[in-house]
């Protein structure tokens, strides 16, 4: 194997490693976003189904 061939192989392996690292990072970001969306959905659902705090949502007659 010549020095040029070894250099090309080394460069190719390095590029493959960088591509793999990008794929892993992309997957991690996608999973994080999915998790955040799921939590946001649960929070919204919980807030929508929660009873109103005392005194809210009632009609008051304040005629003087």
C-alpha positions, 0 to 999 in steps of 0.5 A, spaced: 500 500 500 502 506 498 502 512 502 497 515 497 492 509 498 493 509 505 492 517 506 485 516 501 483 510 506 484 514 512 480 520 509 475 516 507 474 512 514 474 519 517 469 522 512 465 515 514 466 517 522 464 524 521 457 522 517 456 517 522 457 522 528 452 527 524 447 521 523 447 520 531 446 527 533 440 528 528 437 522 531 438 525 538 435 531 536 429 528 533 428 524 539 429 530 544 424 534 539 419 528 540 420 528 547 418 535 548 412 535 543 410 529 547 411 533 554 407 539 551 401 535 549 401 532 556 401 539 559 396 542 554 391 536 555 392 536 563 391 544 563 384 543 558 381 538 563 383 541 570 378 544 574 377 552 574 380 555 580 376 557 586 372 563 584 373 562 576 368 561 571 362 563 576 357 568 574 357 573 580 351 578 581 354 585 582 348 589 581 348 595 586 
